[in-house]
Structures are given as C-alpha cells and as structure tokens.
Amino acid sequence: MTDYNQILVDKADGIATITLDRPEKMNAYTPVMMQEIIAAMDDIDADDAVRAVIFTGSGDRAFCAGADLTPEDGSGPFSSDRPDADLSDEIVRDGGGRLTLRLFNSTKPLIAACNGVAVGVGATMQLAMDIRLAADSARYGFVFARRGIVPEACSSWFLPKIVGIQQALEWTYTGRIFDAAEAKEGGLVRSVHPQGELMDAARALAREIADNTSAVSIAMTRAMMWRLSAADHPMMAHRVDSRAIYRMSKAPDAAEGVRSFLEKRPPDFPGRPSGDMPDFYPWWDEPGYE
C-alpha cells in the first residue's frame, strides 16, 4: 500500500475512503495533498475491487479549510519562483483545477462526506464529486471575491450545473460562509446528518451502489452524465447511449442483470472497468468529437 503524508486511504469491502489528514491545519490544501489525492485516484481507478469512493476530513472541525496560505515548504497557492511567467507556462495552472479534472475523469462514483468547514478549494473540490452529504456542523464558503481572486478548481463550470446560475452567482458574489441547511436548500448537498452519523450515511449510500450495480454500467453512466449534459444538442447523447446500449446489452453484465432479476437474488456482475468497457470508450477522444 502506498504511504501518504497528507491523506489517509482505506479500502474495505469495495469502498475506498480518502481522508484529508492535516487536522492541525484544518486539513488545508497543499500541492502535496493535490498530488497525493491524484495518485490515490489513479490507484483506485485501477483497482476493480473498489466500487465507490468516499471523501472526508480528519477530525470534527473541518473537511478542508481552503488552500494553506503559509505551508512549511513555501509552496503556497500564490508563490512562484517565476512570478512573471508567460500565461502558457505550466506553472500557471491552478492546483485545484488539476485535482477536479482528475476527479472528473474517475470511473468510480465519488461521495463527499463533509464533516466541517469547507471553504475555498475545500468547497470547490467537492463539486467534482457526484453526491455530497454534510454534517449539521458543516460550513461552506466560496470566498474568492473576498480575497481579491476568482473561483478556481473549474468551479465556474461545475457549480452552476449543480445549483443553477442564480444560486452560484449569489454564493460567489457575496463570498459569505453559509451553513449546511442553506447548502441543502440551495441544492449543493443531498442530505444533512448529525456529525456522528455522517460516515454511516455515506457508507450506506456507497454500499447500495457497490452491492447492486454493474461497475461497467456505473463507469459509463458517470461519464455520460457529466459529459453529455453539457453537449449542445441531445443528438450527442443519443449517439453515445445508442452505441452503449447496443454493445452492453450483448455483454455478460446484461445477461447477469436479467438472470439475477428473474431469480430474485443479488447480482454478481463479472464486468470490470479496467478491461471491459465498450470498445468506443472513451468516445470523447475520437477525432472530431467536441
């Protein structure tokens, strides 16, 4: 198992849990944490035994209190040994965006269990996760305008899709901190739970996915929902889902799905995302795809 310094990774019974683990710094985000989460996701996506991923924070104070502005190694979000780098330089790329783009490409469903404060990148990283649960003690803040910068981590793409443009603009314009109840009312989170029940609720949701669904179906569904909802015309969705239904209906998972239904038993799907995806996946890499 890989050793990490700023996160913990646990795999058990088909569920991986990634815990942001800097409790003394309220799990503040650093370049090291970014690299470790990306590496953990690479490992998890390659592991067919993992069926769902839960993200949470260490301790009961914070999920992630944003970017660490004063890390010990001096690698804060606004530090650079080339402050006048050309905008095409790789050093310009936002670290939060590097993470959310990796999460976007996951083949596994991602569940956020927000156990406390989540501001800045602590909030925006959760937008690339599929389902968000919150403790009743959770607090969110898209505080960028109050720091003289702008929303990062691709959140200008994710946030309006999740909560609608009006709510997204209010939260980013004001930059205020809001509680879990407002997050639920605004559509940011699916449910709010007492602190001590949050992880049980997240695991129950992950368990429902892991025990009842085809891993290949979930990987395809996740890619289709995230990518095709932004297409200019539903014809793009029709092209992809037509090919997916045609190929997957002839695969062993579909046969097992029917058999398990008729026999009234839990399914045992043989398909694995690492080697059994439809032959046109990833379709977005095809020449001419936009």
N, C-alpha and C positions, 0 to 999 in steps of 0.2 A: 504494500500500500504506500502511495506517495505521502511524504511528510510535508505538511504545510505550516507556515508560520503565523498567518493571519486569518485562516479559516479552519474549520473542522469539517471533515467529510465522513459521514456514516452511511453504510449500506446495510440494509436488513430487510429481508422478506420482500424484495422487489422495489423497495423505496429507498432513495438516496436523500439524505438531509445535509444541506450545506449551511453551516452556521458561521456567520461573520464573527470573528473571535478576537476583538480588541476591546474587551469590556471596560478597561481602564480609560479608553479614549472614546467610549460610547460607540464602539465599532466603526469609527470614522474610516472613510475610504482612502486608500493609498494606491500608488502604482503597483506595489507588491500584491495588495489584495486583488486588484484587477487581474493581474497575471495569474494568480492562484485560482481564481474562480474560472477563468477561461480554461486553464489546464484541467481543472476538475470537470468542467463540462465536456472537454474532449474525451476524458476517460469515461465519463458516464454515458456519453453517446455511443461509445464503442462497446459498452457493456450491455449485452442483450438481457441480462438478468434484471437490470434496473427498468422499471416501468413508469415511475413518476419521481419527480424531484421536488423537495420542499426547501425553501429558503427561509431562514430566520436569523435572529441576532442573539449573541451571547448575553446572558444576564436579563434583568427585567426592566432596564431603563430605556434601552434603545435597540431598534433594528439597525439603523445606521444614521449617525448624526451629520451626514454630509461628508464632503471632502475634508481630509485632515490638512488644515492650512499651515501647520507647523510640524511636519513629520521629522523624526530624528535624522533621517538621511538627507534632508533638504530638498526632497523631490515633491514639493507641494504643487498644486494644480497650476499655479501661476509662475513657477520657477522655470528657468531655462538658461542654459549657458549660451544660447543664441537668441537673445530677445528680439532681434530684428530679422528672424528667419523669414525667407520667402513663404508666402501662404501655401505654396505647393509642397513645402517641406514636410516630411513625415512627422516631424516633431510638433507640428501644428495640430495634429489630430487629437480630438477630445478623448480622454481616457474613459469617461462614462459611456460615450458612444461606441468605443471599441467593445466594451462589455455587452451593451444592449444588442449590438449587431450579432455578437456570438450567441446570446440567448435567443434572438430571433431565429437563428438557424438550428436551434435544438430539434432533435427528433423525439424528445420526451416532453410530456406535459409538465409545466412549471407552476408550482403553487407558492405564493408568498404568504408566510405567516408572520405578519408584522406585529412584533411584541412590544413596541415602544415608539420612541421618537424616530421619525423618518423624514429628514429634510434634505433639500438639495438632491445630490445623487442618491441618497438613501431613499428618496421618493421616486426619482425618475428611473432607477434601475428596476423597480417593481413593475413599471409599465410594460416591459417586455416579457413579463411573466403572464401566464394565462388566466389564473384565478387568484384573487387577493383576499385573504382573510385578515382581520385585525383584532388585536386585544382591545378591550374597552379603554385601556390606558394609552393606546397609540395616538400619536400626533403627527400630522403631515404638514409639509410646507414647501411650496415651490418658490423659494425665497430669492431668486436670482436678481430680480429688479431692485431689491433692497441691498444688493451687494454690487450693483453697477455693472452686472453682466446679463446674460440671457439664458433661458432654459437650454440644457445640454442633454447628452445621452439620447439624442434623437427624439426627445420628448415632444417636440413640436409636431412630429409625425404620430407618435403613439397616443398622447394624451387626448387630443380631440376625438380620435376614433373610439376611445373608451368612454369618455364622459360628455362628449359633444362640445362644439366650439365655444358656446357661451360660458359654460362652466370652466372650461380650460382657460379662457381668457380672464375670467374673474380671479381664479386662483393664481395665475401667473402675473396679472397686472397688480394685484394687491400684495402678493408675496407674503401673505399672513399665514400664521400657523392655525390649523383647524383640527378638530378632534375626530375621533373615529365615527361618531354619529353623523357628522357632516360628510365625511368621506363616503359613508354608505348611502346617505341621501343623494349625494351627487353622482353616484354610480362608480366611484373609484374602487370600492371594496364590495365583495359579495355578502359578507356577514361579519358581525361583531360578536366577540366572545369574552367571557371573563378571562383574565390573564392565565389562570391555572388550567383553563380548558382549551386554550387556543391550539396547542400542538395536537391534542387528541382530535380536534375537529379537522385539522389539516391532514392528519394521518388517515382519518376515516374517509375523507374525500379521495386521497391517493389510493387507499385500499380498494375503494369501489371501482376506480379505473383499472388498477392492476389485476383485480380478480375477475373482471367481467368482459374485458375488451381485447381485441387484437392489437398487438404492438404496431404492426404494419399499418393497420387502419388508423390508429392514433397518429402516427408519424405523418401519414398522408393528409389526414384531416387537419392537423395543426398547420401544415404548410399551405393547404388550400385556403383555410380561413384567414390566416394572416396576409397571404399574398394576393388572393383573388378579391378580397373585399376592397382593395384599392384599385382594382382594374377599371378602365374607362367604360367598359361595356360588359354586361353579363355573358356575352358570347365567349369571352375568355374563360369564364368559369365553366360554361357548357362544354368547351373543348377539353378542358382538363378533366372534369368529372366524368365525361363520356368515356374517355380513354381509361380512367381509373376504374370505373365500374366494369368495363369490358374485360380488362386484364385481371382485376382482383376477383371477379365472380368465378373465374376459372382456376383460382389458386386454392391450395389446401385450407387456408383460413376460412374461406367462404363455405367450403364443404363442412368443416368442423362447426362453424356457426349454426348451420342448418341442423346438423346431427344433434348438437347439444340442446338446441331448442326443442326438437321433436322428442328427444329422450329425457327432457326435463332435468338436465344436470348442468353443473358449471362447465364452461368451455375450457378446452386445453388447446389453445391456438399454437400451431407449430412455427408460424412465420416469425422472422427476426428482421428488424430494420437494417441490421448490418449487412444482410445479403439477399433479402427477399423483397425489396421494394420493386414496384413496377418498372419495366425497362425504360420508360420515358422520364423517370425521376432522376435528377431534378430537372423538371421541364423548363425552368427559368434560365437554364444555361444553354438552351437551344439557340442556334443562330436566328436572329430576327425577333426573339422574344423581347418584349418591352414591358 
